Amino acid sequence: MVGWVAVTVVVFGQTPARQPLPDTVDLDVFFEDAFTEALEGERPDVASRPGQREGLNQSDGDPSPNRNSVQSEVDWSGLISKTTLEDEVKAVKSTMDQTISTPGRFQSGGYKVARTEYTSAAVMFAIIAEFTDTVRWQDSAVNVRDALAKVAANAKVGTIQVFNEARLRQADLMDLLNGSRTSLPAGEPGPTQWQRVCDRSPLMLRLEMAAENRLNQTTRSASEIRENASSIIHEAEIVAAFAQILQNDQMEDGQDEDYQSYCRQMQDAALQLRQAVKDGDAAAVQTQHGRIRQSCSACHEIYR
């Protein structure tokens, strides 16, 4: 396109002078409609170019190369909310700040806490990677999932090597919570391999923490239920999500029909408990909490 150009002349020691604008502009050099008169050929397929990124992580405002890279048949949004996913990660970070304060404390039993907590966090990031809606940390969820799963698997012992690894993962969680990216290597693409993300034992410990401890302490009366509604919903959604994972055919006994039935009963009770809290029905909350405990007890009589 031909037009006019304003030239700035810079002379050292003098004030730059700008050339004056022309008195008239030749409008013949412009198009009435550039899209119809000037463009020729087919529009280029920009999205198909190598390295082209799809969408943004709306939570952090950063490009998200892993967005929707992990496909799932599970509608996680019906089982667990974005708030619970984020709050559980924050809770794990808070617990680990105390658990891995010193090598001695870690070796004297802190490694057992680390195994359960990092397993829970690994599961949260696995779900985040599969979530159909945009969730915070989704762009790095696969990487963090695999790193947390690794340290959780290693935390069967309290060696100094495992302690150091746990400290590194604690720093990664801190970076994420502060809005920074981690320097972790890329995780494995494709569908989640749940048998690599978590073992059944630490999942069961987290479920016991929910059903026998936290829900017990917050559902004893209508007033307690009102005061702890958000906490109860959090624990109910953890139970519902974990029940979904436990009945996955990759997990131990996951292909057993009776075992799946117990998992579904626990999941159904957890979802109904969540709804009862939202409805303000204290009696129903206590009933569904009882169903969760009953399904756990019945399952434990057969499966250990």
C-alpha positions in Angstrom: 0.0 0.0 0.0 1.3 3.4 -1.0 0.9 6.3 1.4 2.9 8.9 3.2 5.7 8.4 5.7 6.6 10.7 8.5 10.5 10.8 8.8 12.1 11.9 12.0 15.6 13.3 11.6 17.9 13.1 14.7 20.9 15.3 14.9 23.1 14.9 18.0 22.9 18.0 20.2 19.7 19.3 18.6 16.0 18.8 19.2 14.7 16.2 16.7 12.5 17.7 14.0 9.5 15.9 12.5 8.7 16.5 8.8 5.3 18.2 8.3 2.3 16.2 7.2 1.3 16.4 3.5 -1.6 18.9 2.8 -3.5 16.2 1.0 -3.7 12.4 0.9 -4.3 10.5 -2.3 -7.4 8.4 -1.4 -7.1 6.3 -4.5 -4.4 4.2 -2.9 -6.9 3.0 -0.3 -9.5 0.2 -0.8 -13.2 0.6 -0.2 -13.3 -2.9 1.3 -9.9 -4.5 1.9 -11.4 -7.9 2.6 -13.1 -8.2 -0.8 -10.7 -6.1 -3.0 -7.3 -6.9 -1.6 -7.3 -10.4 -0.2 -6.7 -13.3 -2.6 -6.7 -17.1 -2.1 -7.9 -19.2 0.8 -7.5 -18.1 4.4 -4.5 -19.8 6.1 -5.3 -22.5 8.7 -3.4 -20.8 11.6 -4.6 -23.3 14.2 -2.9 -26.2 12.3 0.5 -24.6 12.4 3.1 -26.4 14.5 3.3 -25.1 18.0 0.0 -23.3 17.8 -1.6 -23.3 21.3 -5.3 -23.7 21.8 -7.0 -21.3 24.3 -5.7 -19.8 27.5 -5.8 -21.0 31.1 -8.4 -18.5 32.1 -7.5 -19.0 35.8 -3.9 -17.8 35.4 -4.1 -16.0 32.1 -1.2 -18.1 30.7 -1.2 -20.2 27.5 -2.1 -23.7 28.4 -0.4 -26.4 26.2 -1.8 -29.2 28.2 -5.4 -27.9 28.1 -7.8 -30.9 27.5 -4.8 -33.1 26.6 -6.0 -35.8 29.0 -9.3 -37.2 27.9 -11.7 -38.9 30.3 -15.0 -40.6 30.2 -15.8 -39.3 33.7 -17.6 -36.1 34.2 -15.6 -35.0 37.2 -17.5 -31.7 37.5 -20.5 -33.7 38.7 -18.4 -35.2 41.5 -16.0 -32.6 42.7 -15.9 -28.8 42.3 -13.1 -26.5 41.3 -13.1 -25.1 44.8 -12.6 -28.5 46.4 -9.8 -29.3 44.0 -8.0 -26.1 44.9 -8.7 -26.2 48.6 -7.4 -29.8 48.9 -4.1 -28.9 47.3 -3.8 -25.9 49.7 -4.6 -28.2 52.6 -1.9 -30.7 51.5 0.6 -27.9 51.2 -0.2 -26.7 54.7 0.1 -30.2 56.2 3.4 -30.8 54.5 4.8 -27.5 55.8 4.6 -29.1 59.2 5.4 -32.7 58.3 8.7 -32.1 56.5 10.1 -29.4 58.7 13.1 -31.6 59.8 14.5 -34.9 58.6 14.1 -36.4 62.1 10.4 -35.6 62.2 10.0 -37.0 58.7 11.8 -40.2 59.5 9.9 -40.8 62.8 6.5 -41.1 61.0 6.1 -38.0 58.8 6.8 -40.0 55.7 3.6 -41.9 56.3 1.7 -38.6 56.4 3.5 -37.5 53.3 2.5 -40.7 51.4 -1.2 -40.0 52.1 -1.1 -36.3 51.5 0.9 -36.4 48.3 -1.3 -39.2 47.0 -4.3 -37.0 47.6 -2.6 -34.1 45.8 -1.6 -36.3 42.9 -5.2 -37.4 42.5 -6.4 -33.7 42.6 -4.0 -32.8 39.8 -5.0 -35.9 37.8 -8.6 -34.8 38.0 -7.6 -31.2 37.1 -5.9 -32.6 34.0 -9.1 -34.4 33.0 -11.6 -31.6 34.0 -13.7 -30.5 31.1 -13.8 -26.9 32.3 -10.8 -24.6 32.8 -9.3 -25.1 36.3 -6.4 -23.4 38.0 -3.1 -25.1 37.3 -4.5 -27.1 34.4 -1.6 -26.2 32.1 0.9 -28.0 34.4 -1.4 -30.6 36.0 0.1 -33.6 34.2 3.6 -32.7 35.2 2.7 -32.1 38.8 0.6 -35.2 39.0 3.4 -37.4 38.0 6.0 -35.8 40.3 3.6 -36.1 43.3 2.7 -39.6 42.5 6.4 -40.5 42.4 7.2 -39.1 45.8 4.0 -40.6 47.3 5.1 -44.1 46.0 8.6 -43.5 47.4 7.3 -42.4 50.8 6.9 -45.9 52.1 10.2 -45.2 53.9 11.6 -42.2 55.6 15.0 -42.0 54.1 16.8 -38.7 53.6 16.5 -39.1 49.9 12.7 -39.3 50.2 12.8 -36.3 52.6 14.7 -34.2 50.0 12.3 -35.3 47.3 9.3 -34.3 49.5 10.9 -30.9 50.1 11.2 -30.3 46.4 7.5 -31.2 45.8 6.6 -28.9 48.7 8.5 -26.1 46.9 6.6 -26.9 43.7 3.2 -26.6 45.5 4.4 -23.3 46.9 5.3 -22.0 43.4 1.8 -23.0 42.1 0.0 -21.4 45.0 2.0 -18.2 44.4 1.0 -18.1 40.8 4.4 -19.3 39.4 5.2 -22.1 37.1 7.2 -25.2 38.1 10.4 -26.4 36.3 9.1 -30.0 36.4 9.7 -32.1 33.2 6.7 -32.9 31.0 4.4 -35.6 32.3 3.1 -38.6 30.3 0.5 -37.6 27.8 -2.7 -39.6 27.1 -5.3 -41.1 29.4 -4.6 -41.2 33.1 -2.9 -44.4 34.3 -4.5 -44.5 37.7 -2.4 -47.5 38.9 0.6 -45.2 38.5 -1.0 -42.2 40.1 -2.1 -43.8 43.4 -2.2 -46.9 45.5 -5.3 -48.0 47.3 -3.9 -47.9 50.8 -3.3 -44.1 51.0 -6.6 -43.5 49.3 -8.3 -45.5 52.0 -6.5 -43.6 54.7 -7.7 -40.3 53.2 -11.3 -41.7 53.0 -11.1 -42.8 56.7 -10.0 -39.3 57.6 -13.0 -38.0 55.8 -15.7 -40.4 57.0 -14.5 -41.3 60.5 -12.9 -38.1 61.6 -13.9 -34.9 59.8 -17.5 -35.8 59.0 -18.0 -37.3 62.4 -16.9 -34.0 64.0 -19.0 -31.7 61.9 -22.4 -33.6 61.5 -23.3 -34.3 65.1 -26.0 -31.6 65.2 -27.9 -29.2 63.0 -26.0 -26.2 64.3 -22.6 -27.9 63.6 -23.8 -28.8 60.1 -24.7 -25.2 59.4 -21.4 -23.9 60.8 -19.4 -26.4 58.8 -21.3 -26.6 55.6 -18.4 -25.9 53.3 -16.1 -28.3 55.1 -18.8 -31.1 54.9 -19.3 -30.5 51.2 -15.5 -30.6 50.7 -15.2 -34.0 52.4 -18.3 -35.4 50.6 -16.8 -34.5 47.2 -13.4 -36.1 48.2 -15.3 -39.3 49.0 -17.3 -39.2 45.8 -14.2 -38.6 43.6 -12.1 -41.2 45.4 -14.9 -43.8 45.1 -14.9 -43.2 41.3 -11.1 -43.9 41.2 -11.3 -47.0 43.3 -13.7 -48.7 41.0 -11.5 -48.0 38.0 -10.5 -51.3 36.4 -6.8 -50.4 36.7 -7.1 -50.3 40.5 -6.8 -53.2 42.8 -10.1 -55.2 42.8 -11.4 -52.6 40.4 -12.9 -55.2 38.1 -14.7 -57.0 40.9 -18.5 -56.4 40.6 -19.1 -56.6 44.4 -16.3 -54.2 45.1 -17.6 -51.8 42.4 -21.0 -52.0 44.1 -19.6 -50.9 47.4 -17.8 -48.0 45.7 -21.0 -46.9 44.0 -22.9 -47.1 47.3 -20.3 -44.9 49.0 -20.3 -42.5 46.1 -24.1 -42.2 46.0 -24.2 -41.5 49.7 -21.6 -38.8 49.4 -23.4 -37.1 46.6 -26.7 -37.2 48.5 -24.9 -35.9 51.6 -23.7 -32.9 49.6 -27.2 -32.2 48.4 -28.6 -32.5 51.8 -26.2 -29.9 53.1 -27.2 -27.6 50.3 -30.9 -28.2 51.2 -30.3 -27.6 54.9 -31.6 -31.0 55.8 -29.6 -32.0 58.8 -31.4 -35.4 59.3 -30.6 -36.3 55.7 -26.9 -35.3 56.2 -26.6 -37.6 59.2 -28.4 -40.4 57.3 -26.1 -40.2 54.3 -23.0 -40.0 56.5 -24.1 -43.2 58.1 -24.5 -44.8 54.7 -20.9 -43.8 53.8 -19.6 -45.5 57.0 -21.8 -48.6 56.4 -20.5 -49.0 52.9 -16.9 -48.7 54.1 -17.4 -51.2 56.9 -19.1 -53.7 54.7 -16.4 -53.4 52.1 -13.6 -53.8 54.6 -15.0 -57.0 55.9 -14.2 -58.6 52.5 -11.5 -56.4 50.9 -8.4 -55.3 52.7 
